[in-house]
Structure formats: C-alpha cells, structure tokens
Amino acid sequence: MTDVLAAIRAACARVAADASHVRIDHDRVRQWADEYVPEADDGADAADPGRVRHGDDEATAAFVIALDSINFGSGYFPYIRKRPGMSGYFTIATSLRDYVDATGPLTAARLRRITPADCSQIFGQELDGGLMEELMVHFATGLVDLGTAVDADHGGTFTGLVTSAGGSASRLVGTLDRIGYFHDVATYRGSEVPIYKRAQIAAHDLAGAFGGEGLGRFDDLDRLTMFADNLVPHVLRVDGVLEFSPDLLARIEAVEDITSGSEPEVEIRACGLHAVELLVAELRARGHDLTAGRLDAILWTRGGRPEYKAVPRHRTRCVYY
C-alpha cells in the first residue's frame, strides 16, 4: 500500500528543489529555529466547531467530515457575508453547527439531497449569479458527493467510513481521496503533487473531536504534514522563510487570482509544506518536541496577528483550501 504521507513529502520536496517562483531561504530556516520561542495556538482547537463533539459518535463523525468536505473557500472569503467578529472559516463552521443544532444530525441521505439553495440558507450567502453562487454550488457538490460515497461504500454511516481506515490517518486520507473534492492532487511539470490538505485535516479534526480515543485514535497522527493553504505560506513569507518572485508578489499585491494548479500556486503550497518540514527538523534538533501539524497550528494562529494581516496574501478560488 502506498504511504500517502511519505508521497506528499517527497513530491513537495521535488517541487521546492525545482521551483522558479518561490524559494526557501535555508539560512533563514536555521535562524528562525534559533529565534523560536515556544508559543501556543491560543486554544484554536477548543473554539473550532469542527474539533468538538456533536452528540453521539455517528453524529460527531458526520459533522466533522461534512465540515471538512467544504473546508475551502479562502479565495472567496474576502467577498462572503461574515458573521460579526468571525473569519470566513468560522462563519462557515458556525453556520453549519447552527443548522445541525436546529435540524438534527447530518446523515448521508440528507447530504445527498443538499442543493445550492439549501447552502445559501445554511451559510447566509446570496445566490447572486457571481462568486457567492459559485461557492454555494461547490459546497453543495462537496456535500452531495460525500453523502453519495458514504452510502455507496460505507453502509450509509460515517462511523463506517472512519473505522475503514483502521486507526491510520494515512489510510483515512486514501479513503477520502476517492471522494470528489478531497482529491487534492496537482500536476507540476508533468509529475503529480499530492497535498491533501482537507483529507489530512479531517484526521486531525476527528482526533480533536474524539479526544484521541475511539474514532479519533490514529496511530500515525504525528506523521501528518502541514495543512497547505494560503495562510501558513503567507506567514512564512512575512517571516522571511519563503521568498516570492517579484512578478508573483506583484500579482498578489494586485489581488489577482493565482490560478489553482498553476506553477506559482503549486509552488506556494508545496514550498510552504517543505519549509515546515525543514523547520520541524531544525526545531527538534534544538530540543523542541513539535510535529508538522502542531507547527502548522502555531503558524496559522500567528497569521491572525495585525502585522501578518496587514500584508496581502495570495488568493486562489478553488475547492482545496
């Protein structure tokens, strides 16, 4: 069986070695590790609706995996109607939680019937014929595809989907990869680059929701990579670990969509992921007990600080992050 987590790391290392739009500053990697002071993620997991229980095991697994099936839209978030004081992600996650609280647990049958109009009501966005309608169509597609797969392949239960992974995060990623929008694999100069941001974070979220026990126990959870999106690479760029070409920087500052699957976009995510691997190795050599997933959470939280928010980050309208 293919070790999908090893494949992600190897592919991203190859991209980093060949990249022409994004560069890792290896001297800065070592300096960053020297300067690192242990920091928390400010309790982000505890505040996240996707990382807490929602009723019994089946209801909790259904909620967590359904939320991760639509845990994308960062390229749309500047335009969505956000809840007061909430980011785009927390607006979506909280809206789904409120919908479930009001109508009952999610089931595969319910998800198979979801429409863009339903998503418009659930998430509080207009079907405007533009970007918001496009996002609601994507959300409906992701949820319908998930419900269809759970019915067809896992006896109609989300607990069946999770237990089919046999306590392996890597196998869970492989299972989710067969479901529509979870297939987060780019092609870069003729070679496949698997990244699987949302499939990996599903294992992380299940571990959080179930406290690392039962459906949340994955014996290889510590092998998850960074969850490659547009925020953590941005933090690494502001911190000087990543360097972007002048042309790419100009496009980002002009708020130009960096097309999903284009060379610059693949390089941003892959180089970010590989840079986190290098940072983890340097930090461990200095006595810090960190995994890539833990460092991802720290960097993601750091990205909410004013000095990071003041600098434009790349926007990509896609179904992967």
Buried (B, 14 or more C-beta within 10 A) or exposed (E): EEEBBEBBBEBBBBBBEEBEBBBBBEEBBBBBBEEBEEEEBEEBBEEBBBBBBBEEBBBBBBBBBBBBBBBBBBBBBEBBEBBEEEBBBBBBBBBBBBBBEEEEBBBBEBBBEBEBEBBBEBBBBEBEEEBBBBBBBBBBBBBBBBBBBBBEBBEBBBBBBBBBBEBBBBBBBBBBBEBBBBBBBBEBEEEEBBBBBBBBBBBBBBBBBBEEEBBBEBEBBEBBBBBBBBBBBBBBBBBEBBBBBEEBBEBBEEEEBBEBBBBBBBBBBBBBBBBBBBBBEBBEEEEBEBBBBBBBBBBBBBBEEEEBEEEEBBBBBBBBB
